[in-house]
Amino acid sequence: MGLTTEEIEKLAQGVRHRSQPIDDELTRTVEREVERYRDVLEQHPSQRPPAELAGPQRAIGWLIYEASMGLLWNIAPAFESLEGAKGEQSRADAALVVRLADAARELPWPEYAPRALGAIRAHALVESKRDTELGFDAAYICHKEARDLQQVYLDSHGTDPDREQFVLDLDEVMLQLALAETGTACRTAERVLGLWAEELEKDEPTWTADESGIWTQRMFRQLYDGVAVGEHALRVAEKIEGEHGFTFEVDAERLAMPTAYRNPAIMTCRALLLVYSMSPEMEQLGNDPIDAKNWTKFRDRLIERFDWAFEHLCRPVKRADGTEWTMLFDHLRSMVQLCLHLGLLIPEHALAQDLVVDDTLTLRCLNDEAVEQISKWLATRVSDEKGGEKQRGDANIIGTASKPSFITSVEACRTDTGPAAEYREWRRRWFELDRYAEFTGRRERIFRILDARD
């Protein structure tokens, strides 16, 4: 006898609220349930789950989703080669994610358990966290698998009487799939651009200096695809809000909360700025712009798309009681990093409205003064949770890139003069905003790159 709908939902809620361990025992429970459903299908072939499995089937999809995502956040970058207890635990958790993703793949009637697609998304993110070329490639394969399956499941419901509920389920899952895919494109590019110099010094590097153009073109296309996926997610969120509204608590029925725009908007904006930054190099490499007559029009359109996505990020969010849903600090810092990146690319770009970060920083026109204010804000030392001090943040990739052609490409975005237009000088002045500033030899390595000219 298998688990009831209520028992599975209780496990899913426990995982979500961290009262239920995500371990081998729970994973085996999921695998047994999936095998039981497969046995039913084999004995009684049908196009949809029998009535007694309809509830458990949908619930097991939610449990697979929650368990795989719950494991993901504890897996460290480059976990395959990470030594010590953290490495061992990361590898063990990664193995469980893969098992849960395989369970999702083996589910019969998978279109009736759409949340299980979240495990394939988690599998993609695990692959990307390997921080290897093979891992990045495997991540994109998993992302494509999840996106294709989402569309297949959507089409399969046709005129099903329960179509509306499952379309909503699939739309809400799509938000997570898109976020992961766009995020992987950004993370891959930022990792390659940020650690380009360090990788070249290894005995067996993942890339060589001669492959710079190949990597640029590869990352550019993945990022551009990520932009489209991220924009689609924002439109899906608009559809959900307009047709169903958001939920204030994730449960067996609903996933999308009023904050649903924030993460996809951040990732979409990050991808757009990376595409913009790399576009002069793409032009120099002899590539044609995508969906534009020339590269100038292409870049102009990118900024229009950035403004559209950033507007979604700035939308006010209310809790159930009508009070403001304050933005997480990590999200707020991401907004500041986006403004810094944009301010270094384009002279005096004006935001659609004031961005009040705190009582020391309000942004509207991203001019030279704003770039310096943002840099200072990120570099400021603040109290940490342990009673000590830490730097408020880094500048993300715009303050971290060590790939010479990317640095030259960013410079080519500006034809004016001034502190923000002198990108190499800004990098020297604000070296502490480099994400890897504490790496041994990083300062000397970066300054050597900045002193050289292509």
C-alpha positions in Angstrom: 0.0 0.0 0.0 1.4 3.4 -1.0 1.2 6.8 0.6 -1.9 8.8 0.6 -2.2 12.3 -0.9 -2.2 13.8 2.6 0.8 11.9 3.7 2.8 13.0 0.7 1.7 16.6 1.1 2.8 16.5 4.7 6.2 15.4 3.7 6.4 18.2 1.1 5.4 20.8 3.7 7.9 19.3 6.1 10.7 19.7 3.5 9.6 23.2 2.7 9.6 24.2 6.4 12.8 22.3 7.1 11.3 19.9 9.6 11.6 16.9 7.3 15.2 15.7 6.5 16.0 15.3 2.8 18.1 12.2 2.9 18.4 8.7 1.4 15.3 7.5 3.2 13.1 10.2 1.8 14.5 9.7 -1.7 13.8 6.0 -1.4 10.3 6.8 -0.4 9.9 8.9 -3.6 11.4 6.1 -5.7 9.1 3.5 -4.2 6.0 5.6 -5.0 7.1 6.2 -8.5 7.7 2.5 -9.0 4.3 1.8 -7.6 2.6 4.2 -10.1 4.6 2.5 -12.9 3.3 -0.9 -11.8 -0.3 0.4 -11.9 0.2 1.7 -15.4 1.7 -1.6 -16.6 -1.2 -3.5 -15.1 -3.9 -1.1 -16.2 -2.7 1.0 -19.2 -4.5 4.3 -19.4 -4.0 7.9 -20.7 -4.3 9.5 -17.3 -3.8 8.3 -13.7 -6.7 6.3 -12.2 -8.9 8.2 -9.7 -7.1 6.7 -6.7 -3.7 7.9 -7.9 -4.7 11.4 -9.2 -4.1 13.0 -5.8 -0.9 11.1 -4.9 0.5 11.6 -8.4 0.2 15.4 -8.2 1.4 15.5 -4.6 4.5 13.4 -5.4 5.4 16.0 -8.0 5.4 18.6 -5.3 7.5 16.5 -3.0 10.1 15.8 -5.7 10.2 19.6 -6.4 10.6 20.6 -2.8 13.2 17.9 -2.0 15.4 18.6 -5.0 15.4 22.3 -4.4 16.0 21.9 -0.7 19.2 20.0 -1.4 20.4 22.4 -4.1 21.3 25.4 -1.9 23.8 23.4 0.2 25.8 22.2 -2.8 29.1 24.2 -3.0 30.5 25.5 -6.3 33.2 23.2 -7.9 32.0 20.5 -5.5 33.5 17.6 -7.4 37.0 18.7 -6.5 36.2 20.3 -3.1 38.0 18.6 -0.2 36.8 18.0 3.3 33.4 17.6 4.9 31.8 20.3 2.7 32.9 18.5 -0.4 31.7 15.2 0.8 28.3 16.5 1.8 27.9 18.5 -1.5 28.7 15.3 -3.5 26.2 13.3 -1.5 23.5 16.0 -1.9 24.2 16.2 -5.6 23.7 12.5 -6.0 20.3 12.7 -4.3 19.3 15.5 -6.6 20.1 13.4 -9.6 18.1 10.5 -8.1 15.1 12.7 -7.6 15.5 14.1 -11.2 15.5 10.5 -12.5 12.4 9.7 -10.4 10.7 12.7 -12.1 11.8 11.4 -15.5 10.4 7.9 -14.7 7.0 9.1 -13.5 4.1 7.7 -15.5 1.5 10.4 -16.5 4.1 13.1 -15.8 1.9 15.9 -17.1 -0.3 15.3 -14.1 2.6 15.9 -11.7 4.1 19.1 -13.3 6.0 20.3 -10.3 8.3 17.3 -10.6 9.9 19.2 -13.5 11.6 21.3 -10.8 13.9 18.3 -10.1 15.2 18.4 -13.6 15.8 22.1 -13.1 17.7 21.3 -9.9 19.7 18.6 -11.8 20.7 21.3 -14.3 21.9 23.6 -11.6 23.9 20.8 -10.0 25.6 20.2 -13.3 26.4 23.9 -13.6 27.9 23.9 -10.1 30.5 21.5 -11.2 32.2 24.6 -12.7 33.6 22.6 -15.6 33.0 22.8 -19.3 31.3 19.4 -19.3 29.2 20.5 -16.4 28.1 23.7 -18.2 27.2 21.7 -21.3 25.3 19.1 -19.2 23.4 21.9 -17.5 22.1 23.3 -20.8 21.0 19.9 -21.9 19.0 19.5 -18.7 17.5 23.0 -19.1 16.4 22.2 -22.6 14.9 18.9 -21.5 12.9 20.6 -18.8 11.7 23.4 -21.1 10.7 21.0 -23.9 8.9 18.7 -21.4 7.0 21.7 -20.0 5.7 22.5 -23.5 4.8 18.9 -24.2 2.9 18.6 -20.9 1.1 21.8 -21.7 0.1 20.5 -25.1 -1.0 17.1 -23.8 -3.8 18.5 -21.7 -5.7 19.7 -24.8 -9.4 19.8 -23.9 -9.0 18.0 -20.6 -11.7 19.1 -18.1 -8.9 19.8 -15.5 -6.8 21.7 -18.1 -7.1 25.1 -16.3 -5.6 23.8 -13.1 -2.7 22.0 -14.8 -2.0 24.9 -17.1 -1.6 27.1 -14.0 0.6 24.4 -12.4 2.8 24.4 -15.5 2.9 28.2 -15.8 4.0 28.4 -12.1 6.7 25.8 -12.7 7.8 27.7 -15.9 8.8 30.6 -13.7 11.3 28.3 -11.9 12.5 26.7 -15.0 13.1 30.0 -16.7 14.9 31.5 -13.7 17.2 28.5 -13.6 18.0 28.6 -17.3 18.7 32.3 -17.4 20.6 32.1 -14.2 22.8 29.3 -15.5 23.7 31.4 -18.6 24.7 34.3 -16.3 26.6 32.2 -13.8 28.5 30.4 -16.6 29.5 33.6 -18.3 30.4 35.3 -15.0 32.5 32.4 -13.9 34.4 32.2 -17.2 34.9 36.0 -17.4 35.8 36.3 -13.8 38.3 33.5 -13.6 39.7 33.6 -17.1 43.2 34.6 -15.9 43.4 32.1 -13.1 42.4 29.3 -15.4 45.1 30.1 -17.9 47.7 29.5 -15.3 46.6 25.9 -14.6 48.5 23.0 -16.0 45.4 21.7 -17.8 43.2 24.8 -18.3 39.6 24.5 -19.4 40.3 27.2 -22.0 43.3 28.8 -23.7 44.0 32.4 -24.8 43.6 31.4 -28.4 40.0 30.3 -27.7 38.9 33.7 -26.4 36.7 34.4 -29.5 35.1 31.0 -29.4 34.1 31.4 -25.8 32.8 34.9 -26.4 30.5 33.7 -29.2 29.3 30.7 -27.2 28.5 32.7 -24.1 26.9 35.5 -26.1 24.4 33.2 -27.7 23.6 31.4 -24.5 23.0 34.7 -22.7 20.9 36.0 -25.5 18.7 32.9 -25.4 18.6 33.3 -21.6 17.3 36.8 -22.1 14.4 35.5 -24.2 13.6 32.8 -21.6 13.7 35.4 -18.8 11.4 37.7 -20.6 9.0 34.9 -21.2 9.0 34.1 -17.5 8.0 37.7 -16.7 5.2 37.6 -19.2 4.0 34.3 -17.7 4.1 36.0 -14.3 1.9 38.8 -15.7 -0.5 36.2 -17.0 -0.7 34.4 -13.6 -1.3 37.6 -11.8 -3.9 38.8 -14.2 -5.9 35.5 -14.4 -5.4 34.0 -11.0 -3.6 36.4 -8.7 -0.6 35.3 -6.6 -0.7 33.3 -3.5 0.7 34.4 -0.1 1.6 30.9 0.9 3.0 28.0 -1.1 1.0 24.9 -0.7 -0.3 21.9 -2.7 -2.4 24.2 -4.9 -0.2 27.2 -5.6 3.5 28.2 -6.0 3.7 31.7 -7.4 3.9 34.5 -4.7 3.6 38.3 -5.2 7.5 38.4 -5.3 7.4 36.3 -8.5 8.8 39.1 -10.7 11.9 39.7 -8.6 14.3 36.8 -9.4 13.4 36.5 -13.1 13.8 40.2 -13.5 17.2 40.3 -11.8 18.5 37.4 -14.0 17.1 38.9 -17.2 18.7 42.3 -16.5 22.0 40.6 -15.7 21.9 38.7 -19.0 21.0 41.8 -20.9 23.9 43.8 -19.5 26.3 40.9 -20.3 25.0 40.7 -23.8 25.4 44.5 -24.2 29.0 44.4 -22.8 30.0 41.7 -25.2 28.4 43.1 -28.3 31.3 45.3 -29.4 33.5 42.2 -29.3 30.9 40.2 -31.2 30.9 43.0 -33.8 34.7 43.0 -34.0 34.6 39.2 -34.5 32.5 39.7 -37.6 29.2 38.5 -36.3 25.9 40.0 -37.5 23.5 41.4 -34.9 20.4 39.4 -34.0 17.0 40.8 -35.1 18.5 44.3 -35.9 19.8 46.1 -38.9 23.1 47.1 -37.2 24.8 46.8 -33.9 23.9 50.3 -32.7 20.2 49.5 -33.1 20.8 46.1 -31.5 22.3 47.8 -28.4 19.5 50.4 -28.3 17.0 47.6 -28.2 18.8 45.9 -25.4 18.5 48.9 -23.2 14.8 49.2 -24.0 14.4 45.5 -22.9 16.5 46.2 -19.8 14.2 49.1 -18.8 11.2 46.8 -19.3 12.6 44.0 -17.1 13.9 46.5 -14.5 10.5 48.0 -14.2 9.2 44.6 -13.1 11.9 44.4 -10.5 10.9 47.8 -9.1 7.2 47.0 -8.8 5.9 47.4 -5.2 4.9 44.2 -3.5 2.3 44.0 -0.7 1.8 41.3 1.9 -1.6 39.8 2.7 -2.2 42.5 5.3 -1.4 45.3 2.9 2.0 46.1 4.3 5.1 46.5 2.1 6.9 43.2 1.2 10.4 44.5 1.8 13.0 43.3 -0.8 15.6 40.9 0.4 19.0 42.5 0.9 20.5 40.2 -1.7 17.9 41.4 -4.2 18.5 45.0 -3.3 22.2 44.6 -3.7 21.7 43.0 -7.1 19.7 46.0 -8.2 22.6 48.3 -7.1 25.0 46.1 -9.0 22.9 46.3 -12.1 22.8 50.1 -11.9 26.6 50.1 -11.5 27.1 47.9 -14.6 24.7 50.0 -16.6 26.3 53.3 -15.4 29.7 52.0 -16.7 28.2 51.1 -20.1 26.0 54.0 -21.0 26.5 57.7 -20.1 23.8 59.2 -17.8 21.1 56.6 -18.4 18.0 57.6 -16.4 15.9 55.1 -14.5 12.1 55.4 -14.8 11.8 56.3 -11.2 13.9 57.0 -8.1 15.5 53.9 -6.6 15.8 54.5 -2.9 18.3 52.0 -1.7 18.7 53.4 1.9 19.1 56.7 3.6 22.6 57.1 2.0 21.9 56.2 -1.6 19.1 57.2 -4.0 19.6 56.5 -7.7 17.9 58.1 -10.8 20.4 59.3 -13.3 23.3 56.8 -13.6 26.0 59.4 -14.3 29.6 59.7 -13.1 28.6 60.8 -9.6 26.1 57.9 -9.3 28.8 55.4 -10.3 31.1 56.6 -7.6 28.3 56.7 -5.0 27.4 53.1 -5.9 31.0 52.0 -5.8 31.4 53.5 -2.3 28.2 52.0 -1.1 29.2 48.5 -2.1 32.7 48.9 -0.7 31.4 50.1 2.7 32.2 47.9 5.7 29.0 46.9 7.6 28.3 44.6 10.6 27.9 40.9 9.9 25.7 38.3 11.6 28.7 37.2 13.7 29.3 40.6 15.3 32.2 41.4 13.0 32.5 43.4 9.8 32.2 42.6 6.1 32.2 44.5 2.9 28.6 45.3 1.8 29.2 43.7 -1.6 31.2 43.3 -4.7 30.5 44.8 -8.2 29.7 41.4 -9.7 31.2 40.8 -13.1 31.7 44.4 -14.2 34.2 44.7 -11.3 35.6 41.2 -11.6 36.2 40.3 -15.3 39.7 39.1 -16.1 39.1 38.2 -19.7 41.1 40.9 -21.7 38.7 40.9 -24.7 35.7 41.5 -22.4 37.5 44.5 -20.8 38.2 45.9 -24.2 34.6 45.3 -25.2 33.3 47.2 -22.2 35.6 50.1 -23.0 34.2 50.2 -26.6 30.7 50.7 -25.3 31.7 54.3 -24.3 32.9 57.1 -26.6 32.6 59.9 -24.1 35.1 60.9 -21.3 34.8 61.0 -17.6 35.3 58.8 -14.5 32.7 56.3 -15.5 33.9 56.1 -19.1 37.4 55.2 -18.1 36.6 51.6 -17.2 40.2 50.5 -16.6 40.8 53.4 -14.3 37.6 52.6 -12.4 38.7 49.0 -12.0 42.0 50.1 -10.5 40.4 52.6 -8.3 37.8 50.1 -6.9 39.8 46.9 -6.9 38.2 45.9 -3.6 34.9 45.4 -5.6 36.5 42.4 -7.4 34.7 39.3 -6.3 38.0 37.4 -6.1 40.0 40.3 -4.6 41.2 38.0 -1.8 42.7 35.4 -4.2 46.5 35.1 -3.9 48.1 37.2 -6.6 44.7 38.6 -7.9 45.7 42.3 -7.6 48.9 41.8 -9.5 47.2 39.6 -12.1 44.3 42.1 -12.7 46.5 45.2 -12.8 48.8 43.5 -15.3 45.7 42.8 -17.5 44.5 46.4 -17.1 47.9 47.8 -18.0 48.0 45.8 -21.3 46.0 46.8 -24.4 44.7 44.6 -27.1 
